Amino acid sequence: DLFAKQLIIIPVNMPGHWSLIVVFRPWGLVDPSKGRAHILFMDSMNEKNKSVVEAVRMYNILDVDIYIELVGKKLHPEADITITDDNLPDYQLLVPRQTNFHDCGLYMLSNVESL
């Protein structure tokens, strides 16, 4: 049950580069009274890949729908959730910057450790 987790850690490998996405407080999508959900993006080259963030949002849309069907209706009978920038905002965190073009994997692991 992903909605029972505090963090969902997603390592991202785009051709030749590693970065990190974290979904923080995913339960906030189905029960906002417990806190707001966020997407956190960490990249040691300080490049935000909006398409990756949107892919995570789309995955959450599907997962929220399944969760509501199985569990959520019991908690919120009127539940009708549409995932947007408002209820699942994304933020690019300031992380240490790499000084070359080959250490991104180590920086990504370091970012995971810092959580």
C-alpha positions, 0 to 999 in steps of 0.5 A: 500500500503506497499510501501508507508510506511517508516517502516513495523514492523513485530513481530516474535514469534519463539517457546518460543522467541520474536524478531523483523524485520523491513523492512525500506524504502520498496519503495526502492525495486520498486524505488531505486532513493528514497532510499535503502530498508533494513531488520533490525533484532532486538533480545534481545538475539542477535540471528539472525534467517536467516530463518525468514529474508529469509521468509520476503525476499520471501514475498517481492518478491511476493509483489513487483511482484504484485505492479509492475503489478498494479502500477510499470510498469507505473513508470518503464516500464522496471521494472524487480526486483529480490530480493537479499541480494544486493537490500534488505540487512539485518542487525542485530541491537545492542539492549539491551540484556535481562538477563533472558529467559522470558522478550523477549516480553517486550524487543521486545516492547521496540524495537518497541517504539525505532523506 
